[in-house]
Amino acid sequence: MSESATVPTWRKVVAAILDFLTVFFGLGYLIALVTGETTEAGFSLDGLSALVLFAAIIAYFWVLPRFGGTVWQRILRTRR
């Protein structure tokens, strides 16, 4: 793919979905481990811990693109 070629929209959409799932389940589980909110089925965040996860998701999508892209944007090469 040349430098001037555009990235297909489907790759951008897939990267965004995978990024959201990664940050939601990955950071959500880590926050649950720290706060003791794990369950047999995974985790259940309430109150402040849910707010922390919400802030982490926003930060992930706001900060990482400024430093070369999110994890899945880099893997799927959607950043130019």
C-alpha positions as semicolon CSV with decimal commas, in nm:
position;residue;x (nm);y (nm);z (nm)
1;M;0,000;0,000;0,000
2;S;0,148;0,334;-0,098
3;E;0,175;0,633;0,133
4;S;-0,109;0,816;-0,045
5;A;-0,347;0,518;-0,037
6;T;-0,642;0,542;0,198
7;V;-0,714;0,286;0,465
8;P;-1,033;0,086;0,407
9;T;-1,319;0,188;0,634
10;W;-1,382;-0,170;0,746
11;R;-1,034;-0,186;0,899
12;K;-1,096;0,135;1,095
13;V;-1,429;0,003;1,223
14;V;-1,282;-0,336;1,318
15;A;-0,993;-0,161;1,497
16;A;-1,234;0,060;1,694
17;I;-1,451;-0,236;1,798
18;L;-1,151;-0,448;1,900
19;D;-0,998;-0,153;2,087
20;F;-1,319;-0,099;2,282
21;L;-1,353;-0,467;2,369
22;T;-0,986;-0,488;2,469
23;V;-0,996;-0,185;2,696
24;F;-1,340;-0,269;2,842
25;F;-1,265;-0,629;2,931
26;G;-0,892;-0,594;2,996
27;L;-0,896;-0,281;3,212
28;G;-1,236;-0,371;3,353
29;Y;-1,103;-0,699;3,485
30;L;-0,785;-0,534;3,622
31;I;-0,993;-0,272;3,803
32;A;-1,218;-0,546;3,938
33;L;-0,916;-0,738;4,067
34;V;-0,784;-0,431;4,246
35;T;-1,120;-0,337;4,395
36;G;-1,234;-0,691;4,476
37;E;-1,530;-0,683;4,238
38;T;-1,462;-1,005;4,050
39;T;-1,738;-1,262;4,020
40;E;-1,760;-1,622;3,907
41;A;-1,872;-1,495;3,566
42;G;-1,599;-1,228;3,538
43;F;-1,647;-0,891;3,700
44;S;-1,916;-0,647;3,808
45;L;-1,812;-0,286;3,858
46;D;-2,026;-0,045;4,058
47;G;-1,992;0,316;4,165
48;L;-1,642;0,462;4,167
49;S;-1,478;0,161;4,000
50;A;-1,723;0,183;3,708
51;L;-1,646;0,555;3,680
52;V;-1,273;0,478;3,676
53;L;-1,327;0,230;3,391
54;F;-1,534;0,487;3,200
55;A;-1,256;0,745;3,243
56;A;-0,994;0,489;3,135
57;I;-1,188;0,413;2,815
58;I;-1,211;0,783;2,732
59;A;-0,841;0,833;2,807
60;Y;-0,748;0,532;2,592
61;F;-0,927;0,670;2,287
62;W;-0,812;1,028;2,352
63;V;-0,446;0,982;2,448
64;L;-0,316;0,684;2,249
65;P;-0,404;0,820;1,902
66;R;-0,177;1,116;1,979
67;F;0,115;0,875;2,031
68;G;0,094;0,672;1,712
69;G;-0,242;0,502;1,753
70;T;-0,422;0,257;1,973
71;V;-0,319;-0,106;2,001
72;W;-0,552;-0,232;1,728
73;Q;-0,494;0,070;1,504
74;R;-0,127;-0,024;1,506
75;I;-0,192;-0,396;1,451
76;L;-0,435;-0,335;1,163
77;R;-0,225;-0,044;1,029
78;T;-0,510;0,204;1,011
79;R;-0,291;0,502;1,104
80;R;-0,099;0,698;0,843
